[in-house]
Structures are given as C-alpha cells and as structure tokens.
C-alpha cells in the first residue's frame, strides 16, 4: 500500500491539500504587479529571486463565497522541469508546464500522510466548479481534506 504526503492549507475556512512533491516553497508575504486584462483569478506577477512567477488566487478559481480577506500566503509550485531534474516527474499526477506559478491561500496547515486507498472521489454536494478542480478527498479525524488538481487550477478553460 503506498502513501502520499500533502501540504495542507485553508481557503475560505475549507481545508485543501497539494502533493508535497509539487511544492517548492511557501512564502508568507507576497507583492504582485497586476496584469491588465488577465483572468480575475490571476492576482498578478511577482519577482522571486529574478524569476517571474504568476500568482493565482485559489479562492477565485474555486468560485467559493469570496470572503474579503487579505491573502498573503503563497505556495510556489515546482515546474515540470524542476521535477524532471529531481527525477520526480513520474511520481506526481498532472503536468503544469515550465512557467513558475504561485497559489494564494489563507493560511498553512501541516504536512499529512495518507494511505492511497483512503482517497475518495469528490462528493456530489460540491459545486460544479469545485468538482472540476478537485482530484480526491480524504476524511481525517477532524475534517475533510480536499486534494486540489493543480493542473486543472492552472487551466482557465475549466
């Protein structure tokens, strides 16, 4: 039985997770330059040690009730090229390409380990938009953790 590790975080009081192999780093304070004409979920661009990173507000992508919050915590995701250099590309689901991307969240949780057989399909009660961006869910002791399908979050046709 294989196990998976997730970096957990919250968005609008819901708990989500991303495969730990996909996360490069977590930043607590981000400053972005807006991109005129961009999708409403694109907060803007930031300079991260000389690399341009597109920053996306996950709350906007999930189309949840947008509580007016100042989101300053950002998960910087590893590109497919970074994963390939680390020989990890075959161990993650989905591809996000070679552009650096950050996802804004409300706050960080912990890293958790779950058995792969504990993962379930998203419940039918989720909104259609949320279901389109969710890979799996897992029931933990205190809450339902929703695994985000990162490649779908970055696909603005979904």
MARNU-866419 format. One record per residue: residue in one letter; z, y, x of N, C-alpha, C in turn. Coordinates in steps of 0.2 Angstrom, whole numbers. Each point is the difference from the previous one (the first is absolute). Last residue first. Layout:
N
residuo	n_Z	n_Y	n_X	ca_Z	ca_Y	ca_X	c_Z	c_Y	c_X
A	Z	Y	X	Z	Y	X	Z	Y	X $
...
END
This chain:
158
residuo	n_Z	n_Y	n_X	ca_Z	ca_Y	ca_X	c_Z	c_Y	c_X
X	-89	127	-56	5	-4	-5	4	5	-4 $
X	-15	8	17	-4	-2	-6	4	-5	-5 $
X	8	9	22	1	5	-6	-5	-2	-5 $
X	13	-13	20	-6	0	-3	0	4	-6 $
X	19	-4	13	-5	4	4	-7	0	-3 $
X	18	-13	-9	2	6	0	-5	5	3 $
X	-4	-23	2	-2	3	-7	3	7	-1 $
X	5	-12	20	-7	1	0	-2	3	-7 $
X	22	-7	3	-1	6	3	-8	2	0 $
X	17	-13	-16	-6	-2	3	-3	6	4 $
X	27	-5	-7	-6	4	-1	-6	-3	4 $
X	23	-11	-11	-4	1	6	-7	4	-2 $
X	26	0	-11	-7	0	-2	-4	0	7 $
X	26	-8	-10	-4	3	6	-7	-1	-2 $
X	24	1	-15	-7	-3	1	-4	4	5 $
X	28	-3	-1	-6	3	-2	-6	-4	0 $
X	22	-7	7	2	6	-3	-6	4	-3 $
X	-1	-22	11	6	0	-3	1	6	-4 $
X	-25	-6	3	6	0	5	6	0	-4 $
X	-27	-6	-5	6	2	-3	6	-1	5 $
X	-27	6	3	5	-5	2	6	3	-3 $
X	-29	4	-2	7	2	-1	4	-5	2 $
X	-27	8	7	5	-5	-3	6	4	-2 $
X	-20	12	5	-2	-6	2	5	-6	-3 $
X	-8	27	-8	5	-5	2	-3	-7	2 $
X	-12	19	-9	2	2	7	6	-5	2 $
X	-10	0	-22	-6	0	4	2	1	7 $
X	17	1	-17	-3	-7	1	-5	0	5 $
X	7	21	-7	5	-3	5	-2	-7	1 $
X	-13	11	-16	-1	3	7	5	-3	5 $
X	2	-6	-23	-6	-3	3	-1	3	7 $
X	25	-2	-8	-6	4	-2	-6	-3	3 $
X	21	-16	-4	-2	5	4	-6	4	-2 $
X	9	-20	-10	2	6	-3	-1	6	5 $
X	-6	-24	4	-4	4	-4	2	6	-3 $
X	8	-10	24	1	-1	-7	-5	4	-4 $
X	-6	-10	25	3	6	-3	1	-2	-8 $
X	1	-21	16	-5	5	-2	3	6	-3 $
X	14	-14	18	-3	-1	-6	-5	5	-2 $
X	16	-12	22	-4	5	-3	-4	-2	-6 $
X	14	-14	14	4	4	-5	-4	6	-3 $
X	-7	-16	17	-1	-3	-6	5	4	-5 $
X	-1	6	23	-7	2	-3	0	-3	-7 $
X	23	8	11	-4	-6	0	-7	1	-4 $
X	14	21	12	0	-5	-6	-4	-6	1 $
X	14	23	12	-4	-6	1	0	-4	-6 $
X	4	28	7	2	-6	-3	-4	-6	2 $
X	8	27	7	-5	-5	1	3	-7	-3 $
X	7	24	-10	1	-4	6	-6	-4	1 $
X	-2	24	-11	5	-5	-1	1	-4	6 $
X	-9	27	-5	-1	-7	2	6	-5	-2 $
X	-12	22	-14	5	-2	6	-1	-7	2 $
X	-16	13	-13	6	4	-1	5	-2	5 $
X	-27	-1	6	5	-4	-5	6	5	-1 $
X	-27	0	11	6	4	-2	4	-4	-5 $
X	-19	-8	19	2	-1	-7	7	4	-1 $
X	-22	0	19	7	0	-1	1	0	-8 $
X	-21	-7	20	2	2	-7	8	0	0 $
X	-24	-1	18	7	0	-1	2	2	-7 $
X	-23	-13	6	3	7	-1	7	-1	-1 $
X	-16	-18	1	2	2	7	3	7	0 $
X	1	-21	-20	-5	4	4	3	3	6 $
X	9	-15	-17	1	7	-2	-5	4	4 $
X	4	-27	-11	-2	4	6	0	8	-2 $
X	12	-26	-9	-4	6	-1	-1	4	7 $
X	20	-16	1	-6	-1	-5	-3	7	0 $
X	11	-12	22	2	5	-5	-6	-1	-5 $
X	1	-12	20	6	-2	-3	2	5	-6 $
X	-20	1	16	0	-6	-5	6	-2	-3 $
X	-1	18	16	-4	2	-6	-1	-6	-5 $
X	13	2	22	3	0	-6	-4	0	-6 $
X	-2	4	26	-1	-7	-3	3	-2	-7 $
X	-1	22	13	6	-4	0	-1	-7	-2 $
X	-18	15	-1	2	0	7	7	-4	1 $
X	-9	2	-22	-4	-4	4	2	0	8 $
X	11	15	-15	2	-7	-1	-4	-5	4 $
X	-6	23	1	6	-2	3	3	-7	-1 $
X	-20	7	-11	-1	-1	7	6	-1	4 $
X	0	4	-23	-2	-6	1	-1	-1	8 $
X	18	18	-6	-7	-1	-2	-2	-8	1 $
X	25	9	-6	-4	-2	5	-7	-1	-2 $
X	18	18	-12	-3	-7	0	-4	-2	6 $
X	21	17	-7	-6	0	3	-2	-7	1 $
X	17	13	-18	-1	-6	4	-7	1	3 $
X	18	19	-8	-7	-2	0	0	-7	4 $
X	17	20	-13	0	-6	3	-7	-3	0 $
X	6	20	-12	-1	1	7	1	-6	5 $
X	-2	11	-27	-1	-6	4	-1	2	7 $
X	11	12	-23	-3	2	7	0	-7	4 $
X	-2	2	-28	4	-1	6	-3	2	6 $
X	-2	-2	-28	-1	5	5	4	-1	6 $
X	-10	-19	-15	6	4	0	-1	5	6 $
X	-17	-15	-15	1	4	7	6	4	-1 $
X	-8	-24	-11	3	7	-2	1	4	6 $
X	-17	-17	6	6	-1	-3	2	7	-3 $
X	-20	-9	13	0	3	-7	6	0	-4 $
X	-7	-8	23	3	-4	-5	-1	2	-7 $
X	-7	14	18	-4	-6	0	2	-5	-5 $
X	13	19	5	-6	2	-4	-4	-6	-1 $
X	19	-3	13	2	1	-7	-6	2	-4 $
X	-1	-3	23	-1	-6	-3	2	1	-8 $
X	-11	17	18	6	0	-4	-1	-7	-4 $
X	-12	6	25	-1	-2	-7	7	0	-4 $
X	-13	9	24	6	-2	-3	-1	0	-7 $
X	-14	-2	25	-1	2	-7	7	-3	-4 $
X	-4	7	27	2	-5	-5	-1	3	-7 $
X	-8	4	28	0	2	-7	2	-5	-5 $
X	8	3	27	-4	-4	-5	0	3	-7 $
X	12	8	19	-7	1	2	-4	-4	-5 $
X	24	0	-3	-1	-1	7	-8	-1	2 $
X	2	4	-23	6	-5	2	-2	-1	8 $
X	-7	18	-22	-1	-2	7	6	-4	3 $
X	-11	2	-26	6	2	4	-3	-2	7 $
X	-10	6	-27	-1	-3	7	6	2	4 $
X	0	-3	-28	-3	4	5	-1	-4	7 $
X	6	-7	-23	5	6	1	-4	4	5 $
X	-10	-18	-18	0	2	7	4	6	2 $
X	-4	-8	-22	5	-4	3	0	1	8 $
X	-16	10	-15	7	3	-1	5	-4	3 $
X	-25	1	10	3	-3	-6	7	2	0 $
X	-15	17	12	1	-7	1	3	-2	-7 $
X	-7	23	5	-5	-5	-3	2	-7	1 $
X	10	16	18	-3	2	-6	-5	-5	-3 $
X	22	-4	15	-7	-1	1	-3	2	-7 $
X	24	6	14	-3	-2	-5	-8	-1	1 $
X	21	-3	18	-5	5	-2	-4	-2	-6 $
X	26	-8	8	-7	-1	-1	-4	6	-2 $
X	25	-12	10	-4	7	-1	-7	-1	-1 $
X	25	-16	0	-7	1	2	-3	7	-3 $
X	24	-16	6	-3	6	-2	-7	1	2 $
X	11	-21	4	5	3	-5	-3	7	-3 $
X	-13	-24	10	2	7	1	4	3	-5 $
X	-8	-25	10	3	3	-5	2	7	2 $
X	-19	-20	9	6	3	1	2	4	-7 $
X	-16	-18	2	0	2	7	7	4	1 $
X	-8	-20	-18	3	7	1	0	1	7 $
X	-8	-21	-10	-5	6	-1	3	7	2 $
X	12	-21	1	-5	0	5	-5	6	-1 $
X	17	-5	-16	3	3	6	-5	1	6 $
X	-6	0	-27	1	-5	5	2	3	7 $
X	7	12	-23	-6	-1	4	1	-5	6 $
X	13	9	-26	0	-3	7	-8	-1	3 $
X	18	13	-21	-6	-3	2	0	-2	7 $
X	15	10	-23	1	-3	7	-7	-4	1 $
X	8	22	-17	-3	-7	0	0	-2	8 $
X	6	23	-7	5	-5	-2	-2	-7	-1 $
X	-15	18	8	2	1	-7	5	-6	-2 $
X	-7	-7	21	-4	5	-2	2	1	-8 $
X	10	-13	25	0	1	-7	-5	6	-2 $
X	2	-22	19	1	7	-1	0	2	-7 $
X	-1	-21	21	1	2	-7	1	7	0 $
X	-12	-20	16	3	7	1	1	2	-8 $
X	-3	-26	7	-2	6	-4	4	6	2 $
X	-8	-28	8	5	6	0	-3	6	-3 $
X	-3	-29	-3	-3	7	1	6	5	1 $
X	-4	-29	3	4	6	-3	-4	6	2 $
X	-6	-28	-5	0	6	5	4	5	-4 $
X	1	-28	0	0	6	-4	0	6	5 $
END
